[in-house]
Amino acid sequence: MIIRILPSALDDLADGFLFYEYQKSGLGNHFLATLESEIDKLDYEASIHPVVYDFYHVKYSDKFPYAIFYYIFEGTVMVDAVLDCRRDPDWIIERLN
């Protein structure tokens, strides 16, 4: 399956990188590598994750407190958001709207 990371998700990944890199040098790169690997797994895992917030599937990261929000459109996995699960749930819902 084709995976497309939308600009909004790329911004989320950049924000996460900066946050973790500020915590410890090199941790931002580890964050990106981990989340990119988990996004790549959507190639064969797409649609097995629960649907939340209307039509979004959510895949939780194994190593970071982040969730990958995606939907499937015409055979393509559209990654729309990669969000910190520690955020206010109302903010997350608003961000997905």
N, C-alpha and C positions, 0 to 999 in steps of 0.2 A: 504494500500500500504506500502511496506517496504521502510524505509528511511535509506540511508547509508551516513554518513558524512565522506568525504574523508580526508586524512591527511592534504591536503592543506587548507581545511576549518577549521580543528581543529587548525592549526597554526594561521589562521586569527582570530579565536575566542580567542586564547591565547594572541595575540597581542592587540586585543581590550580590553580584561580584564586588561592587564597591563597598557594600556593608561588610562582607566577610574579609575582604582585603584590608580594610581598616582595622579589623579585629586582630589579624595576624598576617604578615606577609606570606603569600603563597596560598592562603586559604581560599582566596577568591578564585584562583585557578582551579583548585580542587572542587569548589562549588560548581563552576561552569562545566568541568569535565563530567562530574556526577550527573548533573541535570541534563546535559546533552546526551549522555548515555541512556538515561531513563526516557528521554523523548524519542531516541532512536528505537527503543523497544516497542514503541507504539506501532511500528511497522507490522508486528505480528500480534500485539496485544490490544489493538484498537477495538473498542466497543465492549470489552470485558469489564470495564470499570463502571461503577454506578453513575447513573444520570442524576445530576443535581442542578438547581437553578435553571429550570426550563429544559434546555436541550444539551447542556454541557455535561460531558463525562469528566470525572475527576480521578486523577492518578496521584497518589501520595508518594513523595520521595521517601526512600528507605533511609537516607543518611542526613537529610536536612529537613527542617520543619516547613517544607514547601509543598504546594500542590500544583499540578499541571492541569489546567482546564482546557479541554479541547472538544471539538464537535466534528462530525464526519459530514462532508458535503461532496456529493458526486464522486465517491471513492477516494477522497483525499482527507487525511487527518489535518484539521486546521487547529493548530495550537494557538489559542487566543490569549492566554494568561498563564504566568508562572508566579504564584503569589505565596507570600509568607503566611502560614496558617495561624500565626500569633496575632495577626491583624484583627480588628473588630469585624465580626461576621457581617454587620450591616455595610461596612466599607467594601468588603469583598463582593457582596451582592450588587452594590451600586457600581463597582468597577466592572462587573460582568455585564451590567445593563448598558 
